[in-house]
Amino acid sequence: MTLRRILHVIAVFAGTVLIAGCVTAPSLEVMRADTEGFQLPKLPEPGKAMVYVVRPANVGAGIRFNVFLDDKEANSEMGSTRGNQYIYFNVSPGDHKIFSNAENWADISISVASGDIIFIRQDASMGFLFARNSLQRIDEVTGKYDVKWLHVGTLVKADK
């Protein structure tokens, strides 16, 4: 990648961060009312839990964040998101670690029981050359709201 291209990518990303910083999320009450009666696209299979990974911001929208279950190996990739996308996948009950790869590796530990639905949000921030990412667990109302308004990302293994 040429220096000119790198500087262009940085400038576009910085502009996006400034614009995205002006957007505020609706209140919890507004999200709850908006998702009343909303059915998630996929529920857990019998004996499994469901994980939704949402990326509700447009920051670094063109940069793919790959998501892995339990390790960073290629065969553990569950899917990937870009800005304003989500993915979902089934997991067995127990303790798991979710990894997300961008310019950095982010991870979060979860413990799930059969029938649980877990929501994890990916956040992008400015990295050295590309977007960095972080993961955090979010509540059900916020998660459902995000899923309702986002588009599905790339699903590699929706049923693990």
Contact map, one row per residue, 1 for C-alpha under 8 A:
1110110000000000000000000000000000000000000000000000000000000000000000000000000000000000000000000000000000000000000000000000000000000000000000000000000000000000
1111110000000000000000000000000000000000000000000000000000000000000000000000000000000000000000000000000000000000000000000000000000000000000000000000000000000000
1111111000000000000000000000000000000000000000000000000000000000000000000000000000000000000000000000000000000000000000000000000000000000000000000000000000000000
0111111100000000000000000000000000000000000000000000000000000000000000000000000000000000000000000000000000000000000000000000000000000000000000000000000000000000
1111111110000000000000000000000000000000000000000000000000000000000000000000000000000000000000000000000000000000000000000000000000000000000000000000000000000000
1111111111000000000000000000000000000000000000000000000000000000000000000000000000000000000000000000000000000000000000000000000010000000000000000000000000000000
0011111111100000000000000000000000000000000000000000000000000000000000000000000000000000000000000000000000000000000000000000000000000000000000000000000000000000
0001111111110000000000000000000000000000000000000000000000000000000000000000000000000000000000000000000000000000000000000000000000000000000000000000000000000000
0000111111111000000000000000000000000000000000000000000000000000000000000000000000000000000000000000000000000000000000000000000011000000000000000000000000000000
0000011111111100000000000000000000000000000000000000000000000000000000000000000000000000000000000000000000000000000000000000000011000000000000000000000000000000
0000001111111110000000000000000000000000000000000000000000000000000000000000000000000000000000000000000000000000000000000000000000000000000000000000000000000000
0000000111111111000000000000000000000000000000000000000000000000000000000000000000000000000000000000000000000000000000000000000000000000000000000000000000000000
0000000011111111100000000000000000000000000000000000000000110000000000000000000000000000000000000000000000000000000000000000010000000000000000000000000000000000
0000000001111111110000000000000000000000000000000000000000000000000000000000000000000000000000000000000000000000000000000000010000000000000000000000000000000000
0000000000111111111000000000000000000000000000000000000000000000000000000000000000000000000000000000000000000000000000000000000000000000000000000000000000000000
0000000000011111111100000000000000000000000000000000000001110000000000000000000000000000000000000000000000000000000000000000000000000000000000000000000000000000
0000000000001111111110000000000000000000000000000000000000110000000000000000000000000000000000000000000000000000000000000000110000000000000000000000000000000000
0000000000000111111111000000000000000000000000000000000000000000000000000000000000000000000000000000000000000000000000000000000000000000000000000000000000000000
0000000000000011111111100000000000000000000000000000000000000000000000000000000000000000000000000000000000000000000000000000000000000000000000000000000000000000
0000000000000001111111100000000000000000000000000000000011100000000000000000000000000000000000000000000000000000000000000000000000000000000000000000000000000000
0000000000000000111111110000000000000000000000000000000000000000000000000000000000000000000000000000000000000000000000000000000000000000000000000000000000000000
0000000000000000011111110000000000000000000000000000000000000000000000000000000000000000000000000000000000000000000000000000000000000000000000000000000000000000
0000000000000000001111111000000000000000000000000000000000000000000000000000000000000000000000000000000000000000000000000000000000000000000000000000000000000000
0000000000000000000011111100000000000000000000000000000000000000000000000000000000000000000000000000000000000000000000000000000000000000000000000000000000000000
0000000000000000000000111110000000000000000000000000000000000000000000000000000000000000000000000000000000000000000000000000000000000000000000000000000000000000
0000000000000000000000011111011000000000000000000000000000000000000000000000000000000000000000000000000000000000000000000000000000000000000000000000000000000000
0000000000000000000000001111111000000000000000000000000000000000000000000000000000000000000000000000000000000000000000000000000000000000000000000000000000000000
0000000000000000000000000111111100000000000000000000000000000000000000000000000000000000000000000000000000000000000000000000000000000000000011000000000000000000
0000000000000000000000000011111110000000000000000000000000000000000000000000000000000000000000000000000000000000000000000000000000000000000000000000000000000000
0000000000000000000000000111111111000000000000000000000000000000000000000000000000000000000000000000000000000000000000000000000000000000000000000000000000000000
0000000000000000000000000111111111100000000000000000000000000000000000000000000000000000000000000000000000000000000000000000000000000000000011001000000000000000
0000000000000000000000000001111111110000000000000000000000000000000000000000000000000000000000000000000000000000000000000000000000000000000010001000000000000000
0000000000000000000000000000111111110000000000000000000000000000000000000000000000000000000000000000000000000000000000000000000000000000000000000000000000000000
0000000000000000000000000000011111110000000000000000000000000000000000000000000000000000000000000000000000000000000000000000000000000000000000001000000000000000
0000000000000000000000000000001111111100000000000000000000000000000000000000000000000000000000000000000000000000000000000000000000000000000010011001000000000000
0000000000000000000000000000000111111100000000000000000000000000000000000000000000000000000000000000000000000000000000000000000000000000000000000000000000000000
0000000000000000000000000000000000111110000000000000000000000000000000000000000000000000000000000000000000000000000000000000000000000000000000000000000000000000
0000000000000000000000000000000000111111000000000000000000000000000000000000000000000000000000000000000000000000000000000000000000000000000000010001000000000000
0000000000000000000000000000000000001111100000000000000000000000000000000000000000000000000000000000000000000000000000000000000000000000000000000000000000000000
0000000000000000000000000000000000000111111000000000000000000000000000000000000000000000000000000000000000000000000000000000000000000000000000010011000000000000
0000000000000000000000000000000000000011111000000000000000000000000000000000000000000000000000000000000000000000000000000000000000000000000000000000000000000000
0000000000000000000000000000000000000001111100000000000000000000000000000000000000000001000000000000000000000000000000000000000000000000000000000000000000000000
0000000000000000000000000000000000000001111110000100000000000000000000000000000000000000000000000000000000000000000010000000000000000000000000000000000000000000
0000000000000000000000000000000000000000011111111100000000000000000000000000000000000000010000000000000000000000001110000000000000000000000000000000000000000000
0000000000000000000000000000000000000000001111111100000000000000000000000000000000000000010000000000000000000000001000000000000000000000000000000000000000000000
0000000000000000000000000000000000000000000111110000000000000000000000000000000000000000000000000000000000000000011000000000000000000000000000000000000000000000
0000000000000000000000000000000000000000000111111000000000000000000000000000000000000000000110000000000000000000011000000000000000000000000000000000000000000000
0000000000000000000000000000000000000000000111111100000000000000000000000000000000000000011110000000000000000000111100000000000000000000000000000000000000000000
0000000000000000000000000000000000000000000110111110000000000000000000000000000000000000011110000000000000000001111111000000000000000000000000000000000000000000
0000000000000000000000000000000000000000001110011111000000000000000000000000000000000001111000000000000000000000001111000000000000000000000000000000000000000000
0000000000000000000000000000000000000000000000001111100000000000000000000000000000000001111000000000000000000000000011110000000000000000000000000000000000000000
0000000000000000000000000000000000000000000000000111110000000000000000000000000000000111100000000000000000000000000011110000000000000000000000100000000000000000
0000000000000000000000000000000000000000000000000011111000000000000000000000000000000111000000000000000000000000000000111100000000000000000000000000000000000000
0000000000000000000000000000000000000000000000000001111100000000000000000000000010011110000000000000000000000000000000111100000000000000000000100110010000000000
0000000000000000000000000000000000000000000000000000111110000000000000000000000011111100000000000000000000000000000000001110000000000000000000000000000000000000
0000000000000000000000000000000000000000000000000000011111000000000000000000000000111100000000000000000000000000000000001100000000000000000000000100010000000000
0000000000000000000100000000000000000000000000000000001111101000000000000000000000110000000000000000000000000000000000000011000000000000000000000000000000000000
0000000000000001000100000000000000000000000000000000000111111000000000000000000000110000000000000000000000000000000000000000000000000000000000000000000000000000
0000000000001001100100000000000000000000000000000000000011111000000000000000000000100000000000000000000000000000000000000001100000000000000000000000000000000000
0000000000001001100000000000000000000000000000000000000001111110000000000000000001100000000000000000000000000000000000000001100001100000000000000000000000000000
0000000000000000000000000000000000000000000000000000000011111111000000000000000001110000000000000000000000000000000000000000000000000000000000000000000000000000
0000000000000000000000000000000000000000000000000000000000011111000000000000000001100000000000000000000000000000000000000000000000000000000000000000000000000000
0000000000000000000000000000000000000000000000000000000000011111100000000000000001100000000000000000010000000000000000000000000001100000000000000000000000000000
0000000000000000000000000000000000000000000000000000000000001111110000000000000111000000000000000000010000000000000000000000000000000000000000000000000000000000
0000000000000000000000000000000000000000000000000000000000000011111000000000000111000000000000000001110000000000000000000000000000001000000000000000000000000000
0000000000000000000000000000000000000000000000000000000000000001111100000000111110000000000000000001110000000000000000000000000000000000000000000000000000000000
0000000000000000000000000000000000000000000000000000000000000000111110000000111110000000000000000111100000000000000000000000000000000000000000000000000000000000
0000000000000000000000000000000000000000000000000000000000000000011111111001111000000000000000000111000000000000000000000000000000000000000000000000000000000000
0000000000000000000000000000000000000000000000000000000000000000001111110001110000000000000000011110000000000000000000000000000000000000000000000000000000000000
0000000000000000000000000000000000000000000000000000000000000000000111110001000000000000000000011110000000000000000000000000000000000000000000000000000000000000
0000000000000000000000000000000000000000000000000000000000000000000111111001000000000000000000001110000000000000000000000000000000000000000000000000000000000000
0000000000000000000000000000000000000000000000000000000000000000000111111101100000000000000000000010000000000000000000000000000000000000000000000000000000000000
0000000000000000000000000000000000000000000000000000000000000000000100111111100000000000000000000000000000000000000000000000000000000000000000000000000000000000
0000000000000000000000000000000000000000000000000000000000000000000000011111100000000000000000000000000000000000000000000000000000000000000000000000000000000000
0000000000000000000000000000000000000000000000000000000000000000000000001111100000000000000000000000000000000000000000000000000000000000000000000000000000000000
0000000000000000000000000000000000000000000000000000000000000000000111111111110000000000000000000000000000000000000000000000000000000000000000000000000000000000
0000000000000000000000000000000000000000000000000000000000000000011110011111111000000000000000000000000000000000000000000000000000000000000000000000000000011000
0000000000000000000000000000000000000000000000000000000000000000011110000001111100000000100000000000000000000000000000000000000000000000000000000000000000111100
0000000000000000000000000000000000000000000000000000000000000000011100000000111110000010000000000000000000000000000000000000000000000000000000000000000011111100
0000000000000000000000000000000000000000000000000000000000000001111000000000011111000010000000000000000000000000000000000000000000000000000000000000000011110000
0000000000000000000000000000000000000000000000000000011000000001111000000000001111101110000000000000000000000000000000000000000000000000000000000000000011000000
0000000000000000000000000000000000000000000000000000001000011111100000000000000111111000000000000000000000000000000000000000000000000000000000000000000010000000
0000000000000000000000000000000000000000000000000000001111111110000000000000000011111000000000000000000000000000000000000000000000000000000000000000000000000000
0000000000000000000000000000000000000000000000000000011111001000000000000000000001111100000000000000000000000000000000000000000000000000000000000000011000000000
0000000000000000000000000000000000000000000000000000011100000000000000000000000011111110000000000000000000000000000000000000000000000000000000000000011110000000
0000000000000000000000000000000000000000000000000001111100000000000000000000000010011111000000000000000000000000000000000000000000000000000000000010011110000000
0000000000000000000000000000000000000000000000000001110000000000000000000000001110001111100000000000000000000000000000000000000000000000000000000000000111100000
0000000000000000000000000000000000000000010000000111100000000000000000000000000000000111110000000000000000000000000000000000000000000000000000000000000000100100
0000000000000000000000000000000000000000000000000111000000000000000000000000010000000011111000000000000000000000000000000000000000000000000000000000000000001111
0000000000000000000000000000000000000000000110011110000000000000000000000000000000000001111100000000000000000000000000000000000000000000000000000000000000000111
0000000000000000000000000000000000000000000000011110000000000000000000000000000000000000111110000000000000000000000000000000000000000000000000000000000000000011
0000000000000000000000000000000000000000000000111000000000000000000000000000000000000000011111000000000000000001110000000000000000000000000000000000000000000001
0000000000000000000000000000000000000000000000111000000000000000000000000000000000000000001111100000000000000011110000000000000000000000000000000000000000000000
0000000000000000000000000000000000000000000000000000000000000000000000000000000000000000000111110000000000000011100000000000000000000000000000000000000000000000
0000000000000000000000000000000000000000000000000000000000000000000000000000000000000000000011111000000000001111000000000000000000000000000000000000000000000000
0000000000000000000000000000000000000000000000000000000000000000000011000000000000000000000001111100000000001110000000000000000000000000000000000000000000000000
0000000000000000000000000000000000000000000000000000000000000000000011100000000000000000000000111110000000111100000000000000000000000000000000000000000000000000
0000000000000000000000000000000000000000000000000000000000000000001111100000000000000000000000011111000000111100000000000000000000000000000000000000000000000000
0000000000000000000000000000000000000000000000000000000000000000001111110000000000000000000000001111100011110000000000000000000000000000000000000000000000000000
0000000000000000000000000000000000000000000000000000000000000000111100000000000000000000000000000111110011100000000000000000000000001110000000000000000000000000
0000000000000000000000000000000000000000000000000000000000000000111000000000000000000000000000000011111111000000000000000000000000001000000000000000000000000000
0000000000000000000000000000000000000000000000000000000000000011110000000000000000000000000000000001111110000000000000000000000001111000000000000000000000000000
0000000000000000000000000000000000000000000000000000000000000000000000000000000000000000000000000000111110000000000000000000001011111000000000000000000000000000
0000000000000000000000000000000000000000000000000000000000000000000000000000000000000000000000000000111111000000000000000000000000011000000000000000000000000000
0000000000000000000000000000000000000000000000000000000000000000000000000000000000000000000000000011111111100000000000000000000000001000000000000000000000000000
0000000000000000000000000000000000000000000000000000000000000000000000000000000000000000000000000011100111110000000000000000000000001110000000000000000000000000
0000000000000000000000000000000000000000000000000000000000000000000000000000000000000000000000001111000011111000000000000000000000000110000000000000000000000000
0000000000000000000000000000000000000000000000000000000000000000000000000000000000000000000000001110000001111100000000000000000000000011000000000000000000000000
0000000000000000000000000000000000000000000000000000000000000000000000000000000000000000000000111100000000111110000000000000000000000000000000000000000000000000
0000000000000000000000000000000000000000000000000000000000000000000000000000000000000000000000111100000000011111000000000000000000000000000000000000000000000000
0000000000000000000000000000000000000000000000000000000000000000000000000000000000000000000011110000000000001111100000000000000000000000000000000000000000000000
0000000000000000000000000000000000000000000000001000000000000000000000000000000000000000000111100000000000000111110101000000000000000000000000000000000000000000
0000000000000000000000000000000000000000000000011000000000000000000000000000000000000000000111000000000000000011111100000000000000000000000000000000000000000000
0000000000000000000000000000000000000000000001111000000000000000000000000000000000000000000110000000000000000001111100000000000000000000000000000000000000000000
0000000000000000000000000000000000000000000111111100000000000000000000000000000000000000000000000000000000000000111110000000000000000000000000000000000000000000
0000000000000000000000000000000000000000000100011100000000000000000000000000000000000000000000000000000000000001111111000000000000000000000000000000000000000000
0000000000000000000000000000000000000000001100001111000000000000000000000000000000000000000000000000000000000000001111100000000000000000000000000000000000000000
0000000000000000000000000000000000000000000000001111000000000000000000000000000000000000000000000000000000000001000111110000000000000000100100000000000000000000
0000000000000000000000000000000000000000000000000011110000000000000000000000000000000000000000000000000000000000000011111000000000000000111100100000000000000000
0000000000000000000000000000000000000000000000000011110000000000000000000000000000000000000000000000000000000000000001111100000000000011110000100000000000000000
0000000000000000000000000000000000000000000000000000111100000000000000000000000000000000000000000000000000000000000000111110000000000011110000100000000000000000
0000000000000000000000000000000000000000000000000000111100000000000000000000000000000000000000000000000000000000000000011111000000001111000000000000000000000000
0000000000000000000000000000000000000000000000000000001010000000000000000000000000000000000000000000000000000000000000001111100000001110000000000000000000000000
0000000000000000000000000000000000000000000000000000000010110000000000000000000000000000000000000000000000000000000000000111110000111100000000000000000000000000
0000000000000000100000000000000000000000000000000000000000110000000000000000000000000000000000000000000000000000000000000011111000111000000000000000000000000000
0000000000001100100000000000000000000000000000000000000000000000000000000000000000000000000000000000000000000000000000000001111111110000000000000000000000000000
0000000000000000000000000000000000000000000000000000000000000000000000000000000000000000000000000000001000000000000000000000111111110000000000000000000000000000
0000000000000000000000000000000000000000000000000000000000000000000000000000000000000000000000000000000000000000000000000000011111100000000000000000000000000000
0000010011000000000000000000000000000000000000000000000000000000000000000000000000000000000000000000001000000000000000000000011111100000000000000000000000000000
0000000011000000000000000000000000000000000000000000000000010010000000000000000000000000000000000000011000000000000000000000011111110000000000000000000000000000
0000000000000000000000000000000000000000000000000000000000010010000000000000000000000000000000000000011000000000000000000001111111111000000000000000000000000000
0000000000000000000000000000000000000000000000000000000000000000000000000000000000000000000000000000011100000000000000000001111001111100000000000000000000000000
0000000000000000000000000000000000000000000000000000000000000000100000000000000000000000000000000001111111000000000000000111100000111110000000000000000000000000
0000000000000000000000000000000000000000000000000000000000000000000000000000000000000000000000000001000001100000000000000111000000011111000000000000000000000000
0000000000000000000000000000000000000000000000000000000000000000000000000000000000000000000000000001000001110000000000011110000000001111100000000000000000000000
0000000000000000000000000000000000000000000000000000000000000000000000000000000000000000000000000000000000010000000000011100000000000111110000000000000000000000
0000000000000000000000000000000000000000000000000000000000000000000000000000000000000000000000000000000000000000000001111000000000000011111000000000000000000000
0000000000000000000000000000000000000000000000000000000000000000000000000000000000000000000000000000000000000000000000111000000000000001111101100000000000000000
0000000000000000000000000000000000000000000000000000000000000000000000000000000000000000000000000000000000000000000000100000000000000000111111100000000000000000
0000000000000000000000000000000000000000000000000000000000000000000000000000000000000000000000000000000000000000000001100000000000000000011111110000000000000000
0000000000000000000000000001001100100000000000000000000000000000000000000000000000000000000000000000000000000000000000000000000000000000001111111000000000000000
0000000000000000000000000001001000000000000000000000000000000000000000000000000000000000000000000000000000000000000000000000000000000000011111111100000000000000
0000000000000000000000000000000000000000000000000001010000000000000000000000000000000000000000000000000000000000000000111000000000000000011111111110000000000000
0000000000000000000000000000000000100101000000000000000000000000000000000000000000000000000000000000000000000000000000000000000000000000000111111111000000000000
0000000000000000000000000000001101100000000000000000000000000000000000000000000000000000000000000000000000000000000000000000000000000000000011111111100000000000
0000000000000000000000000000000000000000000000000000010100000000000000000000000000000000000000000000000000000000000000000000000000000000000001111111110000000000
0000000000000000000000000000000000000001000000000000010000000000000000000000000000000100000000000000000000000000000000000000000000000000000000111111111000000000
0000000000000000000000000000000000100101000000000000000000000000000000000000000000000000000000000000000000000000000000000000000000000000000000011111110000000000
0000000000000000000000000000000000000000000000000000000000000000000000000000000000000000000000000000000000000000000000000000000000000000000000001111111000000000
0000000000000000000000000000000000000000000000000000010100000000000000000000000000011100000000000000000000000000000000000000000000000000000000000111111100000000
0000000000000000000000000000000000000000000000000000000000000000000000000000000000011100000000000000000000000000000000000000000000000000000000000010111110000000
0000000000000000000000000000000000000000000000000000000000000000000000000000000000001110000000000000000000000000000000000000000000000000000000000000011111000000
0000000000000000000000000000000000000000000000000000000000000000000000000000001111001110000000000000000000000000000000000000000000000000000000000000001111100000
0000000000000000000000000000000000000000000000000000000000000000000000000000001110000010000000000000000000000000000000000000000000000000000000000000000111110000
0000000000000000000000000000000000000000000000000000000000000000000000000000011100000011000000000000000000000000000000000000000000000000000000000000000011111100
0000000000000000000000000000000000000000000000000000000000000000000000000000111100000000000000000000000000000000000000000000000000000000000000000000000001111100
0000000000000000000000000000000000000000000000000000000000000000000000000000111000000000100000000000000000000000000000000000000000000000000000000000000000111111
0000000000000000000000000000000000000000000000000000000000000000000000000000011000000001110000000000000000000000000000000000000000000000000000000000000000111111
0000000000000000000000000000000000000000000000000000000000000000000000000000000000000000111000000000000000000000000000000000000000000000000000000000000000001111
0000000000000000000000000000000000000000000000000000000000000000000000000000000000000000111100000000000000000000000000000000000000000000000000000000000000001111
